Amino acid sequence: MTEPNEIPSLCEWMGGQARLSALFAAFYRRVARDPVIGQVFATMDVHHAQKVAAFVAQVFGGPPSYTERGGSHAAMIARHM
């Protein structure tokens, strides 16, 4: 949490880690059922939404949980290539 008169991070403005986790969980549930692109997402790791939420939260000034759990920008890019 920010102190009075501090500017909150983008992560805080978005509702924090919990809100981002809920957002990405909902996104990946819906996109897996999409008739056009659903097959790309249908076999994703069940923890993928949590990893994405942790990455976005960290990039937007939230806790460093993505890198603390061994994630890195280079590994993420390599995985998506």
Backbone as ProteinMPNN parsed JSONL, in Angstrom:
{"seq_chain_A": "MTEPNEIPSLCEWMGGQARLSALFAAFYRRVARDPVIGQVFATMDVHHAQKVAAFVAQVFGGPPSYTERGGSHAAMIARHM", "coords_chain_A": {"N_chain_A": [[0.825, -1.191, 0.0], [0.335, 2.279, -0.581], [1.68, 5.156, 1.03], [0.074, 8.042, 2.551], [-0.105, 10.757, 0.279], [1.68, 9.604, -1.498], [2.323, 8.452, -4.784], [0.472, 5.917, -6.219], [1.542, 2.736, -7.546], [1.206, 1.461, -10.922], [0.316, -1.135, -10.739], [-0.964, -1.11, -8.225], [-2.996, 0.739, -8.821], [-4.452, -0.787, -10.565], [-5.619, -2.601, -8.912], [-4.039, -4.387, -7.599], [-2.117, -7.45, -6.988], [-3.959, -9.565, -6.51], [-6.247, -8.766, -7.924], [-5.282, -8.679, -10.547], [-4.663, -11.385, -10.852], [-7.247, -12.505, -10.787], [-8.318, -11.291, -13.083], [-6.681, -12.352, -15.19], [-7.163, -15.085, -14.85], [-9.887, -15.237, -15.515], [-9.721, -14.345, -18.182], [-8.156, -16.409, -19.441], [-9.827, -18.607, -19.03], [-12.008, -17.927, -20.641], [-10.866, -17.495, -23.218], [-9.94, -20.0, -23.927], [-12.22, -21.272, -24.717], [-12.913, -20.042, -27.045], [-14.003, -20.095, -30.404], [-12.323, -19.501, -32.564], [-9.58, -18.972, -31.776], [-9.232, -20.652, -29.646], [-8.002, -23.222, -29.554], [-5.275, -22.744, -29.393], [-4.933, -21.996, -26.779], [-6.101, -23.993, -25.275], [-4.672, -26.145, -24.143], [-3.03, -25.12, -22.209], [-0.843, -24.763, -19.388], [-2.196, -25.157, -16.163], [-1.435, -23.264, -14.341], [-0.682, -21.067, -15.746], [-2.088, -18.588, -16.007], [-1.679, -17.457, -13.481], [1.078, -17.067, -13.548], [1.315, -15.192, -15.606], [-0.128, -13.07, -14.475], [1.534, -12.48, -12.29], [3.834, -11.64, -13.654], [2.885, -9.328, -15.061], [2.031, -7.764, -12.897], [4.502, -7.299, -11.619], [5.917, -5.898, -13.626], [4.38, -3.618, -13.696], [5.035, -2.341, -11.357], [4.462, -3.756, -9.049], [4.788, -6.405, -6.575], [7.87, -8.347, -6.61], [7.329, -11.034, -7.347], [7.293, -12.64, -9.64], [9.978, -12.832, -10.662], [11.141, -13.753, -8.318], [10.182, -16.315, -8.187], [11.648, -17.537, -10.077], [11.171, -16.704, -12.681], [11.919, -14.975, -15.733], [12.443, -12.254, -17.999], [13.792, -12.9, -20.356], [13.485, -15.726, -20.458], [10.713, -15.887, -20.703], [10.274, -14.627, -23.185], [11.726, -16.386, -24.857], [10.187, -18.696, -24.55], [7.844, -17.949, -25.842], [8.626, -17.671, -28.423]], "CA_chain_A": [[0.0, 0.0, 0.0], [1.056, 3.543, -0.603], [1.495, 6.084, 2.15], [-0.612, 9.259, 2.104], [0.647, 11.657, -0.593], [2.514, 8.858, -2.442], [1.643, 8.062, -6.011], [0.433, 4.46, -6.283], [2.069, 2.108, -8.762], [0.157, 1.013, -11.844], [-0.219, -2.369, -10.166], [-1.931, -0.722, -7.191], [-4.134, 1.364, -9.492], [-5.224, -1.854, -11.2], [-6.235, -3.428, -7.888], [-3.048, -5.256, -6.971], [-1.856, -8.806, -7.481], [-5.179, -10.379, -6.469], [-7.13, -8.349, -9.019], [-4.678, -9.138, -11.795], [-4.836, -12.842, -10.891], [-8.639, -12.75, -11.163], [-8.469, -10.864, -14.472], [-6.068, -13.306, -16.117], [-7.878, -16.36, -14.729], [-11.107, -15.092, -16.318], [-9.321, -14.269, -19.583], [-7.737, -17.716, -19.955], [-11.013, -19.475, -19.069], [-12.832, -17.562, -21.8], [-10.175, -17.625, -24.489], [-9.831, -21.429, -24.244], [-13.489, -21.689, -25.34], [-13.144, -19.272, -28.259], [-13.981, -20.988, -31.569], [-11.274, -19.152, -33.525], [-8.219, -19.123, -31.24], [-9.273, -21.466, -28.443], [-7.08, -24.357, -29.559], [-3.955, -22.271, -28.986], [-4.928, -21.848, -25.328], [-6.815, -25.096, -24.628], [-3.792, -27.074, -23.422], [-2.087, -24.36, -21.378], [-0.606, -25.131, -18.001], [-3.24, -24.582, -15.308], [-0.857, -22.158, -13.569], [-0.229, -20.024, -16.671], [-2.717, -17.301, -15.682], [-1.009, -16.925, -12.295], [2.4, -16.596, -13.966], [1.12, -13.951, -16.367], [-0.525, -12.039, -13.516], [2.729, -12.1, -11.524], [4.695, -10.878, -14.56], [2.287, -8.009, -15.299], [2.089, -7.027, -11.633], [5.88, -6.841, -11.398], [6.237, -4.878, -14.63], [3.634, -2.418, -13.349], [5.467, -1.806, -10.072], [4.013, -4.575, -7.936], [5.808, -7.239, -5.929], [8.746, -9.064, -7.55], [7.077, -12.465, -7.202], [7.61, -13.351, -10.888], [11.403, -13.185, -10.68], [11.446, -14.53, -7.113], [9.83, -17.715, -8.478], [12.513, -18.029, -11.147], [10.806, -16.18, -13.989], [12.749, -13.91, -16.298], [11.958, -11.732, -19.276], [14.426, -13.688, -21.43], [12.841, -17.044, -20.517], [9.362, -15.69, -21.205], [10.379, -14.358, -24.623], [12.147, -17.625, -25.498], [9.046, -19.611, -24.531], [6.839, -17.511, -26.804], [9.171, -17.718, -29.789]], "C_chain_A": [[0.867, 1.251, 0.0], [0.736, 4.347, 0.652], [0.711, 7.286, 1.64], [0.355, 10.157, 1.327], [1.628, 10.937, -1.508], [1.681, 8.516, -3.664], [1.64, 6.533, -6.079], [1.035, 3.945, -7.586], [0.895, 1.753, -9.68], [-0.486, -0.27, -11.329], [-1.264, -2.054, -9.104], [-3.179, -0.092, -7.807], [-5.045, 0.308, -10.108], [-5.897, -2.777, -10.189], [-5.301, -4.417, -7.228], [-2.981, -6.641, -7.574], [-3.127, -9.653, -7.525], [-6.115, -10.042, -7.625], [-6.589, -8.796, -10.369], [-4.815, -10.651, -11.94], [-6.257, -13.197, -11.329], [-8.88, -12.404, -12.627], [-7.913, -11.904, -15.442], [-6.686, -14.692, -16.02], [-9.145, -16.329, -15.583], [-10.773, -15.07, -17.812], [-8.997, -15.651, -20.14], [-8.876, -18.731, -19.943], [-11.831, -19.2, -20.325], [-12.133, -17.835, -23.123], [-10.03, -19.1, -24.894], [-11.094, -21.95, -24.923], [-13.776, -20.96, -26.654], [-13.034, -20.176, -29.487], [-12.844, -20.703, -32.564], [-9.876, -19.437, -32.968], [-8.135, -20.042, -30.019], [-8.273, -22.602, -28.405], [-5.664, -23.965, -29.143], [-3.842, -22.28, -27.463], [-5.478, -23.062, -24.579], [-5.918, -26.004, -23.788], [-2.761, -26.355, -22.546], [-1.992, -24.943, -19.982], [-1.65, -24.444, -17.124], [-2.737, -23.393, -14.488], [-0.43, -20.977, -14.447], [-0.808, -18.652, -16.315], [-2.051, -16.661, -14.475], [0.368, -16.37, -12.651], [2.298, -15.276, -14.722], [0.745, -12.804, -15.421], [0.671, -11.558, -12.707], [3.67, -11.265, -12.382], [4.162, -9.456, -14.748], [2.34, -7.168, -14.024], [3.488, -6.474, -11.399], [6.261, -5.742, -12.372], [5.564, -3.551, -14.292], [3.898, -1.947, -11.92], [5.003, -2.57, -8.851], [5.144, -5.416, -7.363], [6.624, -8.029, -6.948], [8.545, -10.583, -7.531], [7.405, -13.251, -8.47], [9.081, -13.762, -10.904], [11.805, -13.973, -9.443], [11.131, -16.013, -7.303], [10.617, -18.262, -9.667], [12.171, -17.546, -12.541], [11.776, -15.097, -14.431], [12.149, -13.469, -17.624], [12.525, -12.563, -20.422], [13.765, -15.063, -21.578], [11.423, -16.938, -21.09], [9.372, -15.455, -22.716], [10.752, -15.643, -25.373], [10.972, -18.622, -25.58], [8.013, -19.255, -25.591], [7.356, -17.478, -28.243], [8.786, -19.041, -30.381]], "O_chain_A": [[1.984, 1.26, 0.518], [-0.337, 4.223, 1.242], [0.678, 7.536, 0.435], [1.52, 10.285, 1.706], [2.358, 11.603, -2.242], [0.47, 8.316, -3.569], [2.703, 5.916, -6.004], [1.032, 4.641, -8.602], [-0.261, 1.75, -9.256], [-1.693, -0.465, -11.469], [-2.333, -2.665, -9.085], [-4.295, -0.363, -7.362], [-6.262, 0.485, -10.167], [-6.672, -3.651, -10.578], [-5.726, -5.206, -6.383], [-3.684, -6.964, -8.532], [-3.343, -10.386, -8.491], [-6.707, -10.935, -8.231], [-7.346, -9.239, -11.233], [-5.057, -11.146, -13.041], [-6.446, -14.093, -12.152], [-9.568, -13.14, -13.335], [-8.584, -12.292, -16.398], [-6.73, -15.41, -17.018], [-9.44, -17.29, -16.294], [-11.46, -15.703, -18.613], [-9.505, -16.027, -21.196], [-8.888, -19.638, -20.776], [-12.291, -20.127, -20.991], [-12.751, -18.353, -24.053], [-10.001, -19.409, -26.085], [-11.047, -22.957, -25.629], [-14.783, -21.239, -27.305], [-12.078, -20.942, -29.604], [-12.454, -21.589, -33.324], [-9.072, -20.085, -33.637], [-7.065, -20.185, -29.428], [-7.744, -22.922, -27.341], [-4.935, -24.789, -28.591], [-2.768, -22.543, -26.923], [-5.331, -23.144, -23.359], [-6.385, -26.576, -22.803], [-1.735, -26.935, -22.19], [-2.94, -25.536, -19.469], [-1.952, -23.269, -17.328], [-3.539, -22.6, -13.996], [0.121, -19.997, -13.945], [-0.082, -17.658, -16.322], [-1.872, -15.443, -14.445], [0.782, -15.336, -12.127], [3.093, -14.361, -14.507], [1.253, -11.692, -15.562], [0.812, -10.359, -12.462], [4.245, -10.289, -11.899], [4.911, -8.489, -14.609], [2.663, -5.981, -14.079], [3.644, -5.312, -11.024], [6.871, -4.75, -11.973], [6.112, -2.484, -14.568], [3.079, -1.235, -11.338], [5.136, -2.082, -7.729], [6.318, -5.165, -7.638], [6.127, -8.345, -8.029], [9.509, -11.332, -7.685], [7.762, -14.425, -8.38], [9.391, -14.93, -11.137], [12.725, -14.788, -9.511], [11.739, -16.867, -6.658], [10.29, -19.323, -10.2], [12.827, -17.946, -13.503], [12.373, -14.399, -13.612], [11.436, -14.227, -18.281], [11.801, -12.892, -21.362], [13.514, -15.513, -22.696], [10.99, -17.793, -21.862], [8.559, -16.031, -23.439], [10.161, -15.95, -26.408], [10.807, -19.305, -26.591], [7.381, -20.137, -26.172], [6.578, -17.274, -29.175], [9.127, -19.326, -31.529]]}, "name": "protein", "num_of_chains": 1, "seq": "MTEPNEIPSLCEWMGGQARLSALFAAFYRRVARDPVIGQVFATMDVHHAQKVAAFVAQVFGGPPSYTERGGSHAAMIARHM"}
